[in-house]
Amino acid sequence: MKAIVLNKKTYKLEIKDVEKPILSYSDVLIKLKAASINHHELWSLQEKSLRSDSNIIMGSDGSGIIIDAGAGVNDLKKGDEVIINPSLNWGANNRVQREGYEILGFPTNGTFAEYIAIDQQYICPKPEHLSFQESAALPLAALTAYRAFFNRGEYEKGNRVLITGIGSGVAMFALKFAVALEAEVYVTSGNDHKILRAVELGAKGGVNYKESGWSAKLLQMAKGFDVIVDSAAGKGFKELTEMTNPGGRIALFGRTAGNIENLSPSTIFWKQISIHGTTMGNKEEFKKMIDFVSSKKIRPVIDSIYSIQEINLAFDKMAKGEQFGKIVINMDKFNNDI
Ligand SMILES: NC(=O)c1ccc[n+]([C@@H]2O[C@H](COP(=O)([O-])OP(=O)(O)OC[C@H]3O[C@@H](n4cnc5c(N)ncnc54)[C@H](OP(=O)(O)O)[C@@H]3O)[C@@H](O)[C@H]2O)c1
């Protein structure tokens, strides 16, 4: 089969012929229709951090059609339209993933390929109201947003919500989930146009974190937050703790703006703020996320759709932070080289 393989010298992606995956007892073989890209793959490309003697096929997000199933596969069959849960080997503890946990795409080969073989436990039916491209936008980002918002952010009806860096794929899903529950939700962005688009999608308002006095302006608008979903950390995190209401929660899942500086302990302990690290989610959360998306008929915001041949351009766009929502790759036309 053909796959998009990491060139371990240049750290660019290129199309190569590789072995088609072998089906194990409880695996399904999927012909991929669409994939989407995530910032963690961009970190790997920028930091040149992946080491392996074998071909590296990245890609955490994918949707497609089952074309074969192992003898131990129960409820899935050829022709089923499915999406893949990229959160592998979470384990039994809901609080945290176990040692040996991994995100599909490394070291287990991922979705940037014609076919993938994967255990049936990681497969869910594609939501009926979504296309393959829309479905491929969901897995990693929507799962992370679901756990961050509901489990670690402990959202309750009536809570006021802040979502930072709304251009992020994960942030966009957090916004969609909050709006679906009619929460009062605000956003930040480094781009005024993205704030306007978030308001069109149901946010009550937002501020540009690149402008001085952004947090004071936000507090004037919103008077404090019960749930904050943050992917940036960095210097601005201190202001997030100042904007958190007593008893509020900050669910932190990223490091886009670097290390946190100058936190005031008394702000945290006096207001009894909980700062909750959060990563991906477990199988139950994946299923709940899909059910929520299906029942509320939520549609992902797709920034752009690239061909396989353009995948390096897609990552260039993400590196510039130009996107609003998810960047999707069409996976069904492998004929030309990149
Ligand atoms: N722990 C996990 O399970 C998990 C899962 C997914 C992602 N992540 C991490 O979360 C981060 C975002 O991932 P993604 O895939 O959603 O990324 P993405 O789509 O590339 O979005 C990154 C966004 O970060 C925002 N940003 C940049 N500087 C910021 C700042 N100083 N303050 C606030 N926001 C800022 C920008 O939003 P604007 O354009 O609106 O300014 C940008 O669009 C990455 O660090 C990624 O590694 C972690």
The ligand as an SDF file (V2000), in Angstrom:
LIG
                    3D

 48 52  0  0  0  0  0  0  0  0999 V2000
   -3.0090   17.1110   26.2460 N   0  0  0  0  0  0  0  0  0  0  0  0
   -3.6710   16.7090   25.1850 C   0  0  0  0  0  0  0  0  0  0  0  0
   -4.3210   15.6770   25.1830 O   0  0  0  0  0  0  0  0  0  0  0  0
   -3.6600   17.5570   23.9750 C   0  0  0  0  0  0  0  0  0  0  0  0
   -4.5330   17.2570   22.9190 C   0  0  0  0  0  0  0  0  0  0  0  0
   -4.5610   18.1050   21.8320 C   0  0  0  0  0  0  0  0  0  0  0  0
   -3.7100   19.2040   21.7890 C   0  0  0  0  0  0  0  0  0  0  0  0
   -2.8530   19.4260   22.8260 N   0  0  0  0  0  0  0  0  0  0  0  0
   -1.9920   20.6070   22.8270 C   0  0  0  0  0  0  0  0  0  0  0  0
   -2.8460   21.7410   22.8210 O   0  0  0  0  0  0  0  0  0  0  0  0
   -2.2860   22.7820   22.0290 C   0  0  0  0  0  0  0  0  0  0  0  0
   -3.2460   23.1270   20.9090 C   0  0  0  0  0  0  0  0  0  0  0  0
   -3.4040   22.0110   20.0600 O   0  0  0  0  0  0  0  0  0  0  0  0
   -4.2960   22.0780   18.7400 P   0  0  0  0  0  0  0  0  0  0  0  0
   -4.0430   20.8500   17.9480 O   0  0  0  0  0  0  0  0  0  0  0  0
   -5.6970   22.4300   19.0760 O   0  0  0  0  0  0  0  0  0  0  0  0
   -3.5440   23.3080   18.0590 O   0  0  0  0  0  0  0  0  0  0  0  0
   -3.7860   24.2520   16.8640 P   0  0  0  0  0  0  0  0  0  0  0  0
   -5.0610   23.8540   16.1580 O   0  0  0  0  0  0  0  0  0  0  0  0
   -2.5270   24.3650   16.1160 O   0  0  0  0  0  0  0  0  0  0  0  0
   -4.0330   25.6530   17.6150 O   0  0  0  0  0  0  0  0  0  0  0  0
   -3.0590   26.3860   18.2990 C   0  0  0  0  0  0  0  0  0  0  0  0
   -3.7340   27.6870   18.7460 C   0  0  0  0  0  0  0  0  0  0  0  0
   -3.0810   28.1770   19.8940 O   0  0  0  0  0  0  0  0  0  0  0  0
   -3.5170   29.5040   20.0810 C   0  0  0  0  0  0  0  0  0  0  0  0
   -2.5070   30.2970   20.7700 N   0  0  0  0  0  0  0  0  0  0  0  0
   -1.2490   30.5850   20.3480 C   0  0  0  0  0  0  0  0  0  0  0  0
   -0.6320   31.3890   21.2670 N   0  0  0  0  0  0  0  0  0  0  0  0
   -1.5290   31.6060   22.2620 C   0  0  0  0  0  0  0  0  0  0  0  0
   -1.5180   32.3530   23.4780 C   0  0  0  0  0  0  0  0  0  0  0  0
   -0.4520   33.0520   23.8550 N   0  0  0  0  0  0  0  0  0  0  0  0
   -2.6380   32.3470   24.2520 N   0  0  0  0  0  0  0  0  0  0  0  0
   -3.7390   31.6680   23.8790 C   0  0  0  0  0  0  0  0  0  0  0  0
   -3.8090   30.9270   22.7400 N   0  0  0  0  0  0  0  0  0  0  0  0
   -2.7230   30.9010   21.9430 C   0  0  0  0  0  0  0  0  0  0  0  0
   -3.7960   30.0520   18.6830 C   0  0  0  0  0  0  0  0  0  0  0  0
   -5.1490   30.5010   18.7120 O   0  0  0  0  0  0  0  0  0  0  0  0
   -5.5700   31.8840   18.0140 P   0  0  0  0  0  0  0  0  0  0  0  0
   -5.2290   31.6970   16.5650 O   0  0  0  0  0  0  0  0  0  0  0  0
   -7.0360   31.9760   18.2660 O   0  0  0  0  0  0  0  0  0  0  0  0
   -4.7760   32.9650   18.6560 O   0  0  0  0  0  0  0  0  0  0  0  0
   -3.6190   28.8370   17.7710 C   0  0  0  0  0  0  0  0  0  0  0  0
   -4.6070   28.7670   16.7700 O   0  0  0  0  0  0  0  0  0  0  0  0
   -0.9330   22.2650   21.5920 C   0  0  0  0  0  0  0  0  0  0  0  0
   -0.0100   22.6800   22.5740 O   0  0  0  0  0  0  0  0  0  0  0  0
   -1.1010   20.7610   21.6200 C   0  0  0  0  0  0  0  0  0  0  0  0
    0.0940   20.0430   21.7380 O   0  0  0  0  0  0  0  0  0  0  0  0
   -2.8220   18.6370   23.9000 C   0  0  0  0  0  0  0  0  0  0  0  0
  1  2  1  0
  2  3  2  0
  2  4  1  0
  4  5  1  0
  4 48  2  0
  5  6  2  0
  6  7  1  0
  7  8  2  0
  8  9  1  0
  8 48  1  0
  9 10  1  0
  9 46  1  0
 10 11  1  0
 11 12  1  0
 11 44  1  0
 12 13  1  0
 13 14  1  0
 14 15  2  0
 14 16  1  0
 14 17  1  0
 17 18  1  0
 18 19  2  0
 18 20  1  0
 18 21  1  0
 21 22  1  0
 22 23  1  0
 23 24  1  0
 23 42  1  0
 24 25  1  0
 25 26  1  0
 25 36  1  0
 26 27  1  0
 26 35  1  0
 27 28  2  0
 28 29  1  0
 29 30  1  0
 29 35  2  0
 30 31  1  0
 30 32  2  0
 32 33  1  0
 33 34  2  0
 34 35  1  0
 36 37  1  0
 36 42  1  0
 37 38  1  0
 38 39  2  0
 38 40  1  0
 38 41  1  0
 42 43  1  0
 44 45  1  0
 44 46  1  0
 46 47  1  0
M  CHG  2   8   1  16  -1
M  END
$$$$
